[in-house]
Amino acid sequence: MKRLFKIFKFYDYIILLVVFGLILVQTYFEMEFIGFTQEMLSLVGVATEKAPFLKVGYKMVGVAVIILVDIIIKNVLTSFFSSRISKELRSQVFEKVNSFSSAEINKFSTASLITRSTNDVTQVQRTLLMTVRMLFTAPCMAFFAIRKITISSFELTWVSVGFVVVTLAVIITLLFFVLPKFNIMQKQTDKLNLITRENLTGIRVVRAYNGEKIQEKKFDKANDDLTKTTYFLNKMMALLNPFMSLIMSTMTLTLYWVGASLINLDKINYPALATFSQYSMHIIMSFMFITLMFVMIPRGLVSLRRINEILDTEVSIKDGNVENGNEVGTIEFRDVSFSYENAEEPVLQNITFKVNKGDTVAFIGSTGSGKSTLINLIPRFYDVTSGEILVDGVNVKAYKKSALHNKIGYVPQKANLFSGDIKSNMQLANENISDDKISEALEVAQCSFIEKLDDGYTQPVSAGGKNFSGGQKQRLSIARAIAKDPEIYIFDDSFSALDFKTDKTLRSALKKYTKDATCLIVAQRISTIKDANQIIVLDNGKIVGIGTHDELCEHNKVYKEIVDSQTKKETK
């Protein structure tokens, strides 16, 4: 809750004060409206002319208009307040998630982060909206109604108190069963979102293996679990309305029964009894509002706690304060080892090498040898377990993350394009990049297919680039890195979806364009890396060879095996 209050601005407190004042005015005039009803009933059988009725009637219409305007203003203000708070909360969550390293993202899971950023924030907004309205309304309504009934009849007041006690007993019993289920329901929502997301992203694999039935079973189980919890909560809440209706109907009957006796004893008249019944209903209604608050607030608090888990998570990748290095385009690994969290064995062990400006260094090895992990340590997607990595002569941990990332053009294994158009994807690092620069980058990356598109640079790109082939996505991702014009290029198996001819042409153009830049390439194809200044061979997380293609072919067994295996395939 403290974090939520920190979001409040000065004018939010002003809004809350104004809303509280409006609720006071609303409840006061609602009680006065009931008083005018009593006055109107008192005129029945006594007044012989229309004038007294019209006088009271005008008063009632005036009060009704005041109440209407009051409610409209109150609802507008509370809606603005809750929407602003949820917007700020959503922005904070988004910014925090953006600062997460891969370790923090893996800790929560993508599906859970999406649920917390959307569903949970919406739940907090809804809770804020209803709480502000009811938190002030319920006590004000109860106060004015109790004040009215205590001066009307002592006997009838005790009848109302008895039914209030019964109402509280029902509410407390209900909350005892309902509250623990809210946390369970949010976790089950996470699970359902996870399965849905997995199925949608892997739909082609599911269909290729005829795995629809298996996925349906997984979804049905998660759906059934959520449905059972939701059904239980709805069932418990559904019991509230008939119970409250029964309590109010019984209270009305009891009030009239006791009131009839009091009328016979000349202690009260009928108009007073009728209005007393309405005041008592308002007291019960105020406790119903309190009930709804006690149902909504715990659910909102569960969502807020889940949001705070994100906001309170300590980011493992701390920002440094260095912006510029002592050198340009150099990378050095000094006895670097790395282990994933909770892993039994390190992925990388005692990695040491240096890359000079303008060099092209390639990494090769069997699957799982640690190639991608190694290069992911340079932009600090993870931090080393031991040892240090220097970029431009400075430890990467000392850099501001933005400054470090500005030095690097990164192309991941899986080409990621964002919804928008081709031009907006090229502008990811620099919104002000010129069309000429974009054109040059696309030309180097062999994106000639754009010329055949109807809209050219403004061709729409769907989420994930699903309207482009694998090879086209890779080339666009490479073009995006080229357009950034960095000191260091990192290509993580970024040529795998290209045919040999395109691969060769692209690398040739890239070599000319990036002659002054440092290039790190992870690849499986020997043809992609054989022209590198230096090739580093990895096996089980260790460097087992460093040299040129010819040197490694002559002296390194692991590299020679890789070359032989690919040569045989090509011969066949």
C-alpha positions as CSV (number, residue, x, y, z in Angstrom):
1,M,0.0,0.0,0.0
2,K,2.9,2.4,0.7
3,R,4.0,2.1,-2.9
4,L,0.5,2.9,-4.0
5,F,0.4,6.1,-1.9
6,K,3.7,7.2,-3.4
7,I,2.0,7.4,-6.8
8,F,-0.5,9.9,-5.4
9,K,0.1,13.5,-6.5
10,F,-1.0,16.6,-4.6
11,Y,-4.1,16.9,-6.8
12,D,-5.1,13.3,-6.1
13,Y,-5.6,14.2,-2.4
14,I,-7.6,17.3,-3.5
15,I,-9.8,15.0,-5.6
16,L,-10.3,12.6,-2.7
17,L,-11.3,15.5,-0.4
18,V,-13.7,16.9,-3.0
19,V,-15.2,13.4,-3.5
20,F,-15.6,13.0,0.3
21,G,-17.4,16.4,0.4
22,L,-19.7,15.4,-2.4
23,I,-20.5,12.1,-0.7
24,L,-21.4,14.0,2.5
25,V,-23.7,16.3,0.5
26,Q,-25.2,13.3,-1.3
27,T,-26.0,11.2,1.8
28,Y,-27.3,14.3,3.7
29,F,-29.8,15.2,0.9
30,E,-30.8,11.5,0.5
31,M,-31.8,11.5,4.2
32,E,-33.6,14.9,3.7
33,F,-35.4,13.4,0.7
34,I,-36.8,10.6,3.1
35,G,-37.7,13.4,5.5
36,F,-39.7,15.1,2.8
37,T,-41.4,11.8,2.1
38,Q,-42.6,11.7,5.8
39,E,-43.8,15.3,5.4
40,M,-45.7,14.4,2.3
41,L,-47.3,11.4,4.0
42,S,-48.3,13.6,6.9
43,L,-50.3,15.8,4.6
44,V,-52.4,12.9,3.4
45,G,-55.9,13.2,4.9
46,V,-55.0,16.6,6.5
47,A,-54.3,19.1,3.7
48,T,-57.3,20.0,1.6
49,E,-55.5,22.1,-1.0
50,K,-52.7,21.3,-3.6
51,A,-50.4,24.1,-2.4
52,P,-48.9,22.2,0.6
53,F,-48.3,19.1,-1.6
54,L,-46.7,21.2,-4.4
55,K,-44.5,23.0,-1.9
56,V,-43.1,19.7,-0.6
57,G,-43.0,18.2,-4.1
58,Y,-40.8,21.1,-5.4
59,K,-38.5,20.6,-2.5
60,M,-38.2,16.9,-3.4
61,V,-37.5,17.6,-7.0
62,G,-34.8,20.2,-6.1
63,V,-33.1,17.7,-3.7
64,A,-33.3,15.0,-6.4
65,V,-31.6,17.3,-8.9
66,I,-28.9,18.1,-6.4
67,I,-28.3,14.4,-5.7
68,L,-28.1,13.7,-9.5
69,V,-25.5,16.4,-10.2
70,D,-23.6,15.4,-7.1
71,I,-23.4,11.8,-8.2
72,I,-22.3,12.7,-11.8
73,I,-19.4,14.9,-10.6
74,K,-18.4,12.3,-8.0
75,N,-18.3,9.5,-10.5
76,V,-16.3,11.6,-13.1
77,L,-13.7,12.5,-10.4
78,T,-13.4,8.9,-9.1
79,S,-13.1,7.5,-12.6
80,F,-10.3,10.0,-13.4
81,F,-8.5,9.3,-10.1
82,S,-8.5,5.5,-10.5
83,S,-7.6,5.6,-14.2
84,R,-4.6,7.9,-13.6
85,I,-3.3,5.7,-10.7
86,S,-3.6,2.6,-12.9
87,K,-1.9,4.3,-15.8
88,E,1.0,5.3,-13.5
89,L,1.1,1.8,-12.0
90,R,1.1,0.2,-15.5
91,S,3.9,2.4,-16.6
92,Q,6.0,1.6,-13.6
93,V,5.5,-2.1,-14.1
94,F,6.4,-1.8,-17.8
95,E,9.6,0.2,-17.0
96,K,10.6,-2.2,-14.3
97,V,10.1,-5.3,-16.6
98,N,12.2,-3.5,-19.3
99,S,15.0,-3.2,-16.7
100,F,14.9,-6.9,-15.9
101,S,17.7,-9.2,-17.1
102,S,16.9,-12.6,-18.5
103,A,17.3,-14.1,-15.0
104,E,14.4,-12.0,-13.6
105,I,12.2,-12.6,-16.6
106,N,12.7,-16.3,-16.3
107,K,11.9,-16.1,-12.5
108,F,8.4,-14.8,-13.2
109,S,7.7,-16.3,-16.6
110,T,6.5,-14.2,-19.5
111,A,2.8,-15.2,-19.1
112,S,2.8,-14.1,-15.4
113,L,4.4,-10.8,-16.3
114,I,1.7,-10.2,-18.9
115,T,-1.1,-11.0,-16.4
116,R,0.4,-8.8,-13.7
117,S,0.8,-5.9,-16.2
118,T,-2.7,-6.1,-17.4
119,N,-5.2,-8.2,-15.4
120,D,-3.8,-7.3,-12.0
121,V,-3.5,-3.6,-12.7
122,T,-7.1,-3.6,-14.0
123,Q,-8.1,-5.3,-10.8
124,V,-6.4,-2.6,-8.7
125,Q,-8.0,0.1,-10.7
126,R,-11.5,-1.5,-10.2
127,T,-10.8,-1.9,-6.5
128,L,-9.7,1.8,-6.2
129,L,-12.7,3.0,-8.0
130,M,-15.2,1.1,-5.9
131,T,-13.4,1.6,-2.7
132,V,-13.2,5.4,-3.0
133,R,-17.0,5.5,-3.7
134,M,-18.0,3.0,-1.1
135,L,-15.4,3.6,1.6
136,F,-16.8,7.1,2.1
137,T,-20.4,6.4,1.2
138,A,-21.0,3.5,3.6
139,P,-20.0,5.3,6.9
140,C,-21.7,8.6,5.8
141,M,-24.9,6.8,5.0
142,A,-24.8,4.7,8.2
143,F,-24.1,7.9,10.3
144,F,-26.9,10.0,8.9
145,A,-29.4,7.1,9.0
146,I,-28.5,6.1,12.5
147,R,-28.8,9.7,13.6
148,K,-32.3,9.9,12.2
149,I,-33.6,6.6,13.6
150,T,-32.2,7.2,17.2
151,I,-34.4,10.4,17.5
152,S,-37.4,8.7,16.0
153,S,-38.1,5.6,18.2
154,F,-36.0,3.8,20.8
155,E,-37.8,0.5,20.3
156,L,-37.5,0.5,16.6
157,T,-33.8,1.4,16.9
158,W,-33.1,-1.8,18.8
159,V,-34.9,-3.8,16.1
160,S,-32.6,-2.3,13.5
161,V,-29.5,-2.9,15.6
162,G,-30.5,-6.6,15.9
163,F,-30.7,-7.0,12.1
164,V,-27.4,-5.1,11.7
165,V,-25.7,-7.8,13.9
166,V,-27.2,-10.6,11.8
167,T,-25.9,-8.8,8.7
168,L,-22.4,-8.6,10.1
169,A,-22.5,-12.3,11.0
170,V,-23.4,-13.2,7.4
171,I,-20.7,-10.9,6.0
172,I,-17.9,-12.3,8.3
173,T,-18.9,-15.9,7.5
174,L,-18.8,-15.2,3.7
175,L,-15.4,-13.5,3.9
176,F,-14.0,-16.5,5.8
177,F,-14.7,-18.7,2.8
178,V,-14.0,-16.3,0.0
179,L,-10.8,-14.4,0.8
180,P,-8.3,-17.3,0.5
181,K,-9.6,-18.1,-3.0
182,F,-8.7,-14.8,-4.6
183,N,-4.9,-15.5,-4.5
184,I,-5.5,-19.0,-5.9
185,M,-7.6,-17.6,-8.7
186,Q,-4.9,-15.2,-9.9
187,K,-2.3,-18.0,-9.9
188,Q,-4.7,-20.1,-12.0
189,T,-5.1,-17.2,-14.4
190,D,-1.3,-17.1,-14.8
191,K,-1.3,-20.8,-15.6
192,L,-4.1,-20.5,-18.2
193,N,-2.3,-17.6,-19.9
194,L,0.9,-19.6,-20.0
195,I,-0.7,-22.6,-21.7
196,T,-2.6,-20.3,-24.1
197,R,0.5,-18.4,-25.0
198,E,2.6,-21.6,-25.5
199,N,-0.1,-23.1,-27.7
200,L,-0.4,-19.9,-29.9
201,T,3.3,-19.4,-30.4
202,G,3.9,-23.1,-31.1
203,I,0.7,-23.8,-33.1
204,R,2.6,-25.0,-36.2
205,V,4.6,-27.5,-34.1
206,V,1.4,-28.7,-32.3
207,R,-0.3,-29.3,-35.7
208,A,2.8,-31.0,-37.2
209,Y,2.8,-33.5,-34.4
210,N,-1.0,-33.8,-34.2
211,G,-0.7,-32.6,-30.6
212,E,-4.0,-30.8,-30.5
213,K,-5.6,-33.3,-28.1
214,I,-2.7,-33.1,-25.7
215,Q,-2.8,-29.3,-25.7
216,E,-6.5,-29.4,-25.3
217,K,-6.2,-31.6,-22.2
218,K,-3.6,-29.3,-20.7
219,F,-5.9,-26.3,-21.4
220,D,-9.0,-28.0,-20.2
221,K,-7.3,-28.9,-16.8
222,A,-6.2,-25.3,-16.3
223,N,-9.5,-24.0,-17.5
224,D,-11.5,-26.4,-15.2
225,D,-9.4,-25.4,-12.2
226,L,-10.0,-21.7,-12.8
227,T,-13.7,-22.3,-13.5
228,K,-14.1,-24.3,-10.3
229,T,-12.5,-21.5,-8.3
230,T,-14.5,-18.8,-10.1
231,Y,-17.7,-20.8,-9.7
232,F,-17.1,-21.2,-6.0
233,L,-16.5,-17.4,-5.6
234,N,-19.6,-16.6,-7.7
235,K,-21.7,-19.1,-5.8
236,M,-20.7,-17.6,-2.4
237,M,-21.3,-14.1,-3.7
238,A,-24.6,-15.2,-5.2
239,L,-25.7,-16.3,-1.7
240,L,-25.2,-12.7,-0.5
241,N,-28.1,-11.2,-2.4
242,P,-30.8,-13.6,-1.2
243,F,-29.5,-13.5,2.3
244,M,-29.6,-9.7,2.3
245,S,-33.0,-9.6,0.7
246,L,-34.2,-12.0,3.3
247,I,-32.7,-9.9,6.1
248,M,-34.2,-6.7,4.7
249,S,-37.7,-8.2,4.1
250,T,-37.7,-9.7,7.6
251,M,-36.5,-6.4,9.1
252,T,-39.3,-4.5,7.2
253,L,-41.9,-7.0,8.5
254,T,-40.6,-6.8,12.0
255,L,-40.5,-3.0,11.9
256,Y,-44.1,-2.8,10.8
257,W,-45.2,-5.4,13.3
258,V,-43.5,-3.6,16.2
259,G,-44.5,-0.2,14.7
260,A,-48.1,-1.3,14.6
261,S,-48.0,-2.0,18.3
262,L,-46.4,1.4,18.9
263,I,-49.1,3.2,16.8
264,N,-51.8,1.5,19.0
265,L,-50.0,2.9,22.0
266,D,-49.8,6.4,20.3
267,K,-46.0,6.4,20.6
268,I,-45.5,6.8,16.8
269,N,-47.6,7.6,13.7
270,Y,-47.7,5.9,10.3
271,P,-45.6,8.4,8.4
272,A,-42.8,8.2,11.0
273,L,-42.9,4.4,10.8
274,A,-42.7,4.4,7.0
275,T,-39.7,6.8,6.9
276,F,-38.1,4.8,9.8
277,S,-38.2,1.7,7.6
278,Q,-36.4,3.6,4.8
279,Y,-33.7,4.8,7.2
280,S,-33.2,1.2,8.4
281,M,-32.9,0.1,4.8
282,H,-30.1,2.6,4.3
283,I,-28.3,1.3,7.3
284,I,-28.5,-2.3,5.9
285,M,-27.4,-0.9,2.5
286,S,-24.4,0.8,4.1
287,F,-23.3,-2.6,5.5
288,M,-23.8,-4.2,2.1
289,F,-21.4,-1.6,0.7
290,I,-19.0,-2.5,3.4
291,T,-19.4,-6.2,2.4
292,L,-18.6,-5.4,-1.2
293,M,-15.5,-3.5,0.0
294,F,-14.3,-6.4,2.0
295,V,-14.8,-8.7,-1.0
296,M,-13.1,-6.4,-3.5
297,I,-10.3,-5.0,-1.3
298,P,-8.7,-8.4,-0.6
299,R,-8.8,-9.3,-4.2
300,G,-7.3,-5.9,-5.1
301,L,-4.6,-6.4,-2.4
302,V,-3.7,-9.8,-3.9
303,S,-3.2,-8.1,-7.3
304,L,-1.3,-5.2,-5.7
305,R,1.0,-7.7,-3.9
306,R,1.7,-9.4,-7.2
307,I,2.5,-6.1,-8.9
308,N,4.7,-5.1,-5.9
309,E,6.6,-8.4,-6.4
310,I,7.7,-7.1,-9.7
311,L,8.4,-3.5,-8.5
312,D,10.3,-4.8,-5.4
313,T,12.4,-7.3,-7.3
314,E,16.0,-6.2,-7.1
315,V,17.5,-6.1,-10.6
316,S,20.6,-8.3,-10.7
317,I,22.2,-6.2,-13.5
318,K,23.2,-3.0,-11.8
319,D,23.7,0.2,-13.8
320,G,27.2,1.7,-13.7
321,N,28.2,5.3,-14.3
322,V,30.8,5.1,-17.1
323,E,29.8,6.3,-20.6
324,N,33.0,6.2,-22.6
325,G,35.8,3.6,-22.7
326,N,39.5,4.0,-22.9
327,E,39.7,2.3,-26.3
328,V,37.5,1.8,-29.3
329,G,36.0,-1.5,-30.5
330,T,38.0,-3.9,-28.2
331,I,36.6,-6.8,-26.2
332,E,38.5,-8.8,-23.6
333,F,37.5,-11.8,-21.6
334,R,39.6,-12.4,-18.5
335,D,39.2,-15.9,-16.9
336,V,35.4,-15.7,-17.2
337,S,33.1,-18.4,-15.8
338,F,29.3,-18.4,-15.8
339,S,26.6,-20.5,-14.3
340,Y,22.8,-20.2,-14.6
341,E,20.9,-19.9,-11.4
342,N,20.4,-23.2,-9.6
343,A,22.5,-25.0,-12.3
344,E,24.7,-27.8,-11.0
345,E,27.6,-27.1,-13.4
346,P,28.9,-23.9,-15.0
347,V,28.1,-23.3,-18.6
348,L,31.4,-21.5,-19.3
349,Q,34.7,-22.0,-17.5
350,N,37.9,-20.0,-17.5
351,I,37.2,-18.2,-20.8
352,T,40.1,-15.8,-21.8
353,F,40.7,-14.1,-25.1
354,K,40.9,-10.6,-26.6
355,V,39.4,-9.0,-29.7
356,N,41.0,-5.9,-31.3
357,K,39.3,-3.2,-33.2
358,G,38.3,-4.2,-36.7
359,D,38.7,-7.9,-36.1
360,T,36.2,-10.5,-37.0
361,V,36.1,-13.3,-34.4
362,A,33.9,-16.4,-34.8
363,F,32.7,-18.9,-32.3
364,I,31.9,-22.5,-33.2
365,G,31.2,-25.7,-31.3
366,S,28.6,-28.4,-30.7
367,T,25.1,-27.6,-29.5
368,G,25.2,-26.7,-25.8
369,S,28.9,-25.7,-25.8
370,G,28.1,-22.2,-24.5
371,K,28.5,-20.1,-27.7
372,S,25.3,-18.0,-27.3
373,T,25.8,-17.7,-23.6
374,L,29.3,-16.3,-24.1
375,I,28.3,-13.5,-26.4
376,N,25.1,-12.7,-24.3
377,L,27.5,-11.8,-21.5
378,I,28.9,-8.9,-23.5
379,P,25.7,-6.7,-23.6
380,R,25.1,-7.9,-20.0
381,F,21.9,-9.9,-20.6
382,Y,23.5,-11.9,-17.7
383,D,26.4,-11.0,-15.5
384,V,29.5,-13.3,-15.2
385,T,29.8,-15.6,-12.2
386,S,33.5,-14.9,-11.9
387,G,36.2,-13.1,-14.0
388,E,35.6,-9.9,-15.9
389,I,34.7,-8.7,-19.4
390,L,36.1,-5.5,-20.8
391,V,34.7,-3.5,-23.6
392,D,36.9,-0.7,-24.9
393,G,39.2,-1.3,-21.9
394,V,36.4,-0.9,-19.2
395,N,34.6,-3.6,-17.3
396,V,31.1,-3.9,-18.7
397,K,29.7,-3.7,-15.1
398,A,31.1,-0.1,-14.8
399,Y,29.1,1.1,-17.9
400,K,25.8,2.7,-17.9
401,K,23.7,0.0,-19.6
402,S,22.5,2.5,-22.2
403,A,26.1,3.5,-23.0
404,L,27.2,-0.1,-23.3
405,H,24.2,-1.0,-25.6
406,N,24.9,2.0,-27.8
407,K,28.3,0.5,-28.6
408,I,26.7,-2.8,-29.7
409,G,24.6,-3.9,-32.7
410,Y,23.1,-7.2,-31.6
411,V,21.3,-9.7,-33.9
412,P,19.8,-12.6,-31.9
413,Q,19.4,-16.3,-32.9
414,K,15.6,-15.7,-33.2
415,A,15.0,-12.7,-35.4
416,N,12.6,-10.4,-33.6
417,L,10.6,-7.8,-35.5
418,F,8.1,-5.5,-33.9
419,S,4.6,-4.6,-35.0
420,G,4.6,-1.4,-37.1
421,D,6.4,-1.2,-40.5
422,I,9.9,-1.8,-41.8
423,K,10.9,1.8,-41.3
424,S,9.9,1.8,-37.6
425,N,11.9,-1.4,-37.1
426,M,15.0,0.2,-38.6
427,Q,14.4,3.2,-36.3
428,L,14.5,1.2,-33.1
429,A,17.9,2.6,-32.0
430,N,17.4,6.0,-33.5
431,E,14.1,7.5,-34.4
432,N,15.7,10.3,-36.4
433,I,17.7,8.0,-38.7
434,S,17.6,9.2,-42.4
435,D,15.9,7.3,-45.2
436,D,19.3,7.1,-47.0
437,K,20.9,5.4,-44.0
438,I,18.0,2.9,-43.9
439,S,18.3,2.3,-47.6
440,E,22.0,1.7,-47.2
441,A,21.6,-0.8,-44.3
442,L,18.9,-2.7,-46.2
443,E,21.1,-2.9,-49.3
444,V,24.1,-4.3,-47.3
445,A,21.7,-6.8,-45.6
446,Q,20.5,-8.0,-49.1
447,C,16.9,-7.0,-48.4
448,S,16.2,-6.6,-52.1
449,F,12.8,-8.3,-51.6
450,I,11.5,-4.9,-50.2
451,E,11.6,-3.5,-53.8
452,K,8.9,-6.0,-54.7
453,L,6.6,-4.9,-51.8
454,D,3.7,-2.6,-52.6
455,D,4.5,-0.2,-49.7
456,G,8.3,-0.4,-49.6
457,Y,9.7,0.8,-46.2
458,T,6.1,1.4,-45.0
459,Q,5.2,-2.2,-45.5
460,P,3.3,-3.3,-42.4
461,V,5.0,-5.7,-40.0
462,S,2.9,-8.0,-37.9
463,A,3.8,-8.9,-34.3
464,G,7.0,-11.0,-34.4
465,G,7.3,-10.4,-38.1
466,K,5.0,-13.3,-38.9
467,N,4.2,-11.9,-42.4
468,F,7.9,-12.4,-43.4
469,S,9.8,-15.6,-44.0
470,G,12.6,-16.7,-41.7
471,G,15.3,-15.6,-44.1
472,Q,13.7,-12.2,-44.6
473,K,13.3,-11.6,-40.9
474,Q,17.0,-12.4,-40.4
475,R,18.1,-10.0,-43.1
476,L,15.8,-7.3,-41.7
477,S,17.3,-7.9,-38.2
478,I,20.8,-7.6,-39.6
479,A,19.8,-4.4,-41.4
480,R,18.5,-3.0,-38.1
481,A,21.9,-3.6,-36.5
482,I,23.8,-2.1,-39.5
483,A,21.6,1.0,-39.4
484,K,22.7,1.6,-35.8
485,D,26.3,1.9,-37.0
486,P,27.9,0.5,-33.8
487,E,31.5,-0.1,-32.8
488,I,30.8,-3.8,-32.2
489,Y,28.5,-6.2,-34.1
490,I,27.3,-9.4,-32.5
491,F,25.7,-12.0,-34.8
492,D,24.3,-14.9,-32.8
493,D,23.8,-17.6,-35.5
494,S,22.1,-14.9,-37.5
495,F,22.8,-16.4,-41.0
496,S,21.3,-19.8,-40.4
497,A,18.0,-19.2,-42.3
498,L,19.9,-17.9,-45.4
499,D,20.8,-20.0,-48.4
500,F,24.5,-20.3,-49.2
501,K,24.5,-17.8,-52.0
502,T,22.7,-15.1,-50.0
503,D,24.9,-15.9,-47.0
504,K,28.1,-15.4,-49.0
505,T,26.9,-12.2,-50.7
506,L,25.7,-10.7,-47.5
507,R,29.0,-11.5,-45.6
508,S,31.0,-10.0,-48.5
509,A,28.9,-6.7,-48.4
510,L,29.0,-6.7,-44.6
511,K,32.8,-7.1,-44.5
512,K,33.3,-4.0,-46.7
513,Y,30.8,-2.0,-44.7
514,T,32.0,-3.0,-41.2
515,K,35.8,-2.9,-42.0
516,D,36.5,-0.6,-39.1
517,A,34.1,-2.3,-36.7
518,T,34.6,-5.4,-34.5
519,C,32.4,-8.4,-35.4
520,L,31.6,-11.4,-33.3
521,I,29.9,-14.2,-35.1
522,V,28.3,-17.4,-33.7
523,A,27.7,-19.9,-36.5
524,Q,27.3,-23.6,-37.3
525,R,28.4,-23.4,-40.9
526,I,32.2,-23.4,-41.5
527,S,31.6,-21.4,-44.7
528,T,30.2,-18.6,-42.6
529,I,33.2,-18.2,-40.4
530,K,36.3,-19.5,-42.3
531,D,37.4,-16.0,-43.3
532,A,37.3,-14.7,-39.7
533,N,40.6,-13.2,-38.3
534,Q,40.2,-15.6,-35.4
535,I,38.0,-18.6,-34.7
536,I,37.4,-19.7,-31.1
537,V,36.3,-23.4,-30.7
538,L,34.2,-24.2,-27.6
539,D,33.5,-27.6,-26.2
540,N,31.5,-28.2,-22.9
541,G,32.0,-24.5,-21.9
542,K,35.7,-24.4,-22.4
543,I,37.9,-23.0,-25.1
544,V,39.6,-25.9,-26.9
545,G,41.1,-24.0,-29.8
546,I,41.9,-20.5,-31.1
547,G,43.3,-19.7,-34.5
548,T,42.5,-19.1,-38.1
549,H,40.6,-21.7,-40.2
550,D,43.8,-23.2,-41.7
551,E,45.5,-23.4,-38.3
552,L,42.6,-25.1,-36.6
553,C,42.1,-27.5,-39.5
554,E,45.7,-28.6,-39.0
555,H,46.0,-28.7,-35.3
556,N,42.5,-28.8,-33.6
557,K,40.7,-32.1,-33.4
558,V,37.3,-30.7,-32.5
559,Y,37.3,-28.1,-35.3
560,K,38.6,-30.7,-37.8
561,E,35.7,-33.0,-36.9
562,I,33.2,-30.2,-37.5
563,V,34.8,-29.4,-40.9
564,D,34.9,-33.1,-41.9
565,S,31.2,-33.6,-40.9
566,Q,30.1,-30.6,-43.0
567,T,32.4,-31.5,-45.9
568,K,30.9,-35.0,-46.1
569,K,27.4,-33.6,-46.1
570,E,28.2,-31.2,-48.9
571,T,29.8,-34.1,-50.9
572,K,26.8,-36.3,-50.4
